[in-house]
Every structure is written in structure tokens, then in C-alpha cells.
Amino acid sequence: MILDHQVGSEQVPWRHGFDHGVEPSVLAGFPYVWDDLREASRAFRSDAMPWTMWYLTRFDDVQAALQRHDLFSSEQVNYNVTDTHKWIPAQIDPPDHTQYRVVITPLLGVAAMASMEPGIRDIARRLVDEIVAAGGTGCDFVDRFARRLPSGVFMQLLGLPTEEADTFLAWAGEMLLTNNAQDPTGSIRKQAARTIYRYLGDTIAQRRERPGDDVVSRLLDAQVGDRPITDAELLEICFLFYVAGMDTTSGVLSYVFQHLAQRPDHRRLLRERPHMIEPFVEECLRYYSIVATSRVVRDDVEFAACPMHAGDRIVVSTTGANRDPRHFPNADEFVIDRSPNRHLAFGAGIHRCVGAPLARLEVRIAVQEWLRTFPEFSIDPHVPITQHVGGSAGLDNLPLVWS
């Protein structure tokens, strides 16, 4: 690292070649490495991409950047899989973004969760029952549960056949868990994305002919402003559901259950006081925030003491922000009943995650149903655990054992 330039009284570090998706220190030390990066500097610059990347690490800067869509655009920031698609509404700016958000929000709001909860609970119980039926005294939690629960919910949400869930999981692995070092040209990720787009496009066409009781069917007659939604727009919405629902929730679940495996006192507390599960989930979302999202700088601007230029990118780390002692008392401690807990795990501003109620519900049900069957479990010390980082992080495996 060298100090590249000075703005006012602050020096902005330049970390040559830093790419949070493949950086060894991030891979080995997530999430704690973001604490070191945050305390080392408010922001830093990287030349790992063809454009300048500015990393923001502290709560106030991250929150402000996410709220300032006038300064930072969400249009086409998916630099890992370059194509002509725009995930709606995540990669759309106002005023179009507002029209799409109005269409999608009721489908994933708090009210909709009441009707979805029984189906999600059934999926969680079935997964737990399958683990029990398989016998033995342990399993890879990521493979047997953390990836399969969000996959099952996605299939249910879109009315897709559950027997094809493993196929979707394989596609998700190729597109979302392959990094730049493994796929420098992006060919693996692009091919997986194209396959998913084709499948979802066929699904939309089938729903046009035979509507059902699913999200796709309910969106067929949606209005975007004063016109009907197009199949192309519907395709991008479905794809976003796929990416957000399959990847981020499984990543969160992996860290939640790693934590529970390491904290028997927290397992006991949640069993004895089930009402504590909701604040526990919120603290997990804060303490193990997994998202580092990106934006494009619209015009030359000085932000967070950084001289940004139009076309530069910013990366905002919710991991660093949510563990910032400037905002959270005892930020480096896991406080199971923390209140208030105004974290940024789901972002901020107009692009705050529309699926937040669903994610919270899935994690809460997962904790309830797992502890109901496996009150005591730990991590097999003989099996190495690896993780992936980047746009979102998660454990690749979690070997749990019980007696």
C-alpha cells in the first residue's frame, strides 16, 4: 500500500491490485479483516479493475453513499458478468426504479410473509427430517440445509417443480460462487447466467398460457406506470429474485449456524426464550453482514475525502460499516439483545433490499426448526472450512456434528 494523494487534511491510501472478491486477506479473515481496513482508513483506492475503485468502510460514509443515488448510479454495476441485462429494480435508477418498486414491494412485504410462512416452515422441516432420516451424527450444513432452504423457497415462490431444485443450485454455484481468479474471462458465469435466463424465459411463456398461484403469474398483469409490464422486464425481476434469494440468504445462514455451533449458551437461551430469536437474527445480520455492493460515480465529486471522477466505481462494505464503533456501542461484541440495532445489512435508501422481510423470515424459521430437532451440535474440528467473498460472502461448507 502507498499513500497516493492527499485531500485536505486526509491521506487516501491506494491499495494496488486490491479486489475484495479474491483478496487473500479478505478470504482468510472475513468478516474481521474489514475491521482492520475500516480502522486503517476511512476509504481507499484500488486499481484492480480497468476503472478506479473506491472502497468505503465506515458507517456514516456507507449509509450516505447508499442514500445518494443522485451521486452514485446503480445502472449496470455487475462488472463480474458483463452483459446487456439490467436486474430490475436493483440496477435501475429513478424515476424508472420507483415504478418497478411499486410493483414488487407488495409481493415481498411483511403482509405477504404471513401467507408464505407455512410453506417456508414446511420446507425447513422437510430438510431437517431428511437429515435425520439419512442417519449418522453429522452433515455439511451448507450443502444439506443453508443452500437448499432458499432454493426451495425460490422454487415455491415462482411455482417451479421442486425436483429441479438441485439443477438451480448447480447453476447458482457456477454463476455466483465462481470468482475472477477461477474464471478470468467470465465465460463460466456468463454461460450459467444465459442458461438461467432461458429457463426463466420459458417459465414466463408457460405462465402466459397457463397462469398459476405464484409470483410470476401475479406479475403478468402488473402495470409499470401507465403501461403493462413486458416479458423482458418480468424476466429481469425473476432473475433478481433468483440471485438475491439463492445467494445472500444461504450465506447468512452459514454464518448464523457457525455462530450457534460455537455458542452453546446462545443455543440454550434461544431454546428457553424463543422470543429472543428475532433480536438474535438482527444481531447476526449486523455482526456477520455479508454484502459489499457497488455503484458508478455519476460526475466528478469529492466524497468521503476522495476525489472521485465520473465512471469510477465505489464499493460500500456493509461488513465494515455494521461493525463500526463510531455507530455501535461495543461494535466488536455480539450482543444478542442489542437495541436499537439500526444496521445496514439490507442497504439503505431507495435500493434497500425489497426482500428483507423474506430473508428475516427464512433465517428465523431455520433457527426455530433446526434447534427443535438438534438442540446440541458443534463443528467437526477435523474438516477444514472455506468461504467465498465478493459481492456477498458465505461459507462453502460447515461440518456440523451431534450425538
Buried (B, 14 or more C-beta within 10 A) or exposed (E): EEEBEEEEEEEBBBBEEBBBBBBEEBBEBBBEBBBEBBEEBBBBBBBBEEEBBBBBBBBBBBBBBBBBBEBBBBEBBBBBBEEEBBBBBBBBBEEBBEBBBBBBEEBBBEEBBEEBBEEBBBBBBBBBEEBEEEEEEBBBBBBBBBBBBBBBBBBBBBBBEEEEBEBBBEBBBBBBBBBBEEBEEBEBBBBBBBBBBEBBBEBBEBBEEEBEEBBBBBBBEBEBEEEEBEEEBBBBBBBBBBBBBBBBBBBBBBBBBBBBBEBEEBBEBBBEEBEBBEBBBBBBBBBBBBBBBBBBBBEEBEBBBBBBEEEBBBBBBBBBBBBBBEBBEEBEEBBBEBEEBEBBBBBBBBBEBBBBBBBBBBBBBBBBBBBEEBEEBBBBEEEEBEBBBBBBBBBBBBBBBBE
